[in-house]
């Protein structure tokens, strides 16, 4: 097993292993998991699950759901499976080693009701790629682009399934346009601020498959000052 550190979430009684070096989760997936509101019995897919942090948090908050985390990096899949086993969640959470682009509903036991994702946020061809492979794949569109991600989400969602993404503000217009292009209507939008009286850094968008609902702008979220360094932006 790869060298790991252990993070503890007292409110959830969770122990989360993650790589000692390489890609380590930030506050973004924690915010996304807290924002998600699945219905009892919903089947959920987390695209790009990393060490499984989103499935872990969702499983504790929503015990009547089943969650599949999909990850392309074998080392992270090993750690995610360790997290699921150590936290006694094997009946509720499944980790799948797969390329998101090749996913079909059969891989997940059928279409899912909710897709959540904290995907690579640096657009293909932009910025210097991190020399550490795990960090490069997690932060840059090396293995998957936004369009490929959205295409995969639509393939595995139920007819009126929901899609949730957390992303940096500089890509908001692109995400809104491409989400509509892939047949998902933006349903709600929340802006996340790392400082009071400064522009938002992140947003969480929820969209609905095969539907064009009215867009609701939710109240903004202001992070405590002691959490802002964790965003990585």
N, C-alpha and C positions, 0 to 999 in steps of 0.2 A: 504494500500500500504506500502511496505517496505521502511525504511528510505533511502533516496537517496541524493547524491550530484549532481550538474549540471555542466557539462563541456561545454564550448562554443567553436565552431569552426568558427571564424569570416569569413574566406574565403568562407565557405559554408553556412553561416547564420544558422548553426545548433545548437540546444541545446540538449545535450545528458545526460539523467539521468542514473546513475549507482549506485549500492549498496554503502551505506556509509561504511559498513563493508562487508567482504566477497570478492568475486572475482571482481577485477576491471581491465578493459582492459589496456594493455600496448601499446607500439608503434607498435607492430607486426601487428595487424589487420589494422592499419592505413597504414603501408607500403604495405601490400597486396592489400588493396583497391586502393591505388594510382597506383600500378603496373598493376592491371587488365585492360584489354582493350577489353571489350565486343563490339560486333557489334550492331547497332541499331536493336531493335526487339528481341534481345537475351533474353532467359529465364535463370535465374541464381538461383542456390541454394547455400546458405551459411550453411555449416554443422558445428553445434556448434556455433550458432550466439551470445550467451551470451545476452548482453543488446541490440543487434542489431546494433552495431557500423559499421560493414562492409556494411550491406544493406543501412544504412543511408548515408554513404559516397558515395557508388556506385550510389545511386539514384540521388544525386545532380550532380555528374559528368557525368552520363549516363542516362538522363531522358527518353530515348526511350527503356528502358529495364524493365522487371518485375523480382523482386527478392523475393525469399522465404527464410526466415531464419528459420532453424530448431534447436530446443533446447529442451533438456530433463528435465531441471530444471524449475519447474513451477514458482518459484519466479522470475527468470530471464525472462521468457516469459512475465510475467505481466509487467515488466519494459520495455522490448523491445516493447510491444504493446503501452505502454504509449509514448515511444519515437516516434513511427510511427505516432500516433495520434497528438502529440504536434507539430510535424514538418510537418503535413498536407501531409502525404505520403501514406495514406491508399489505394489510387488507384494504387500505384506502388509497394508497399511492403506488403507482407503477412508474419506473424510469425506463425509458426506451433509448437505446443507442441507434440513432438514425440521422440521415440528412433530411432536414425539414422539407427541402424541395421535392423529395420523393414520397412524402407522406400521402397515404390514401386512408379513407375512413376505416377500412378493414384492419389497418395496422393498430387502430385504437379500439377495436371492437364495435365500430359503428361511428356515425357522426357525433360530434360533441356540441354541447349547448353553449359553451363559453371558451374562447381562446384568450389567454393572457400572454403578454410578451414584454420583456425588457431587452430589446434587440440591440445589435451593434448600432451605435449612434453616429459614427463618423462616415460620411458618404463616400462611396467608392471613388477613388482617385483624388481624395482630399486628405491633406495632412500626412505627416510622416508616420509610417506604420511602426507600431511598437515592436522592438526586436524579440520580445518574449512571445512565443506562438500562442499561448493561452490568452494573453492580453490582446494580442492582435486580432484574434478571431472574435473575442467578446466585444471589442470596441470598434473595430473597423468592418466595413462590408467586404470582408475577404471571402467568406464562404457563402454568404447570402445577401442579396440586396433587398431594399424595402419592397420593391415590386414583387420579387420572388416570395418574400414573407407573406405579403397580402394575398397573393395567388394561392399559396398553400393554405392559408387560413380559410379562404372561401371554399376550398375543396373538402375540408374536414368539418365545417360547421353545419348544423341543422339549418332548415329553411329560414327560420327567424332567429338564428343563433346570434350571440353577441361577441364582439371583438374589443379587447382593451389593450392599449399600448401606453407606455410612458416614454417620453422622448424630449430632447432639448427644444427650446422655443424656436431656434433658428430654422427648424424643419417643419414648423406647424403648417404653413401653407401647402407645402409639398404633401404632407401626410393627409391633410383634409382632401386635397385634390385626388391623390392616388387611391385613397380609401373609397371615394365615390366611384372612381374608374373601375374598381374591382367589385362593384355591386353592393357596397356596404354604406348605409347612410349614417353620418355622424349623429349621435343621439345625445351625448353629454360631454362637456369639456370643463376641466378644472385646471386652473393655473397654480403653479407651485413656486413660491418665493423663498429665497434663501436669506433675504434681508427685507425688513420693513422699508417702504418708500423707495424700493428699487424694482426694476422690471422683473417679471417672472423668468426663472431659469428653465423650468420644466413644465410639461403639461401631461395630463392623463386624458386620453380620448376614448370614449366608448362609442362603438358603431354597431348597427344592426344589419345583419345579412338579409338581402332582398327586401329592404324596407327603407323609405326615406322619411324618417320622423322629423318633427321640429327639434332643432338643436337647443338644448338647455345649457346655459353657462352657470356652473355651480359656484358657490362661494369660494374665494381663493384660499389656498392653504399656505400659512406662514410657518416655516420650520423654526424650531428653537435654535438659538445661535450655536449651541454646542453640537448640533448635528450637521451644520452646513459644510464643514470640510469633507464629510463622507460622500457628498454627491459626486465628486470627481470632475465637476465642470468648472 
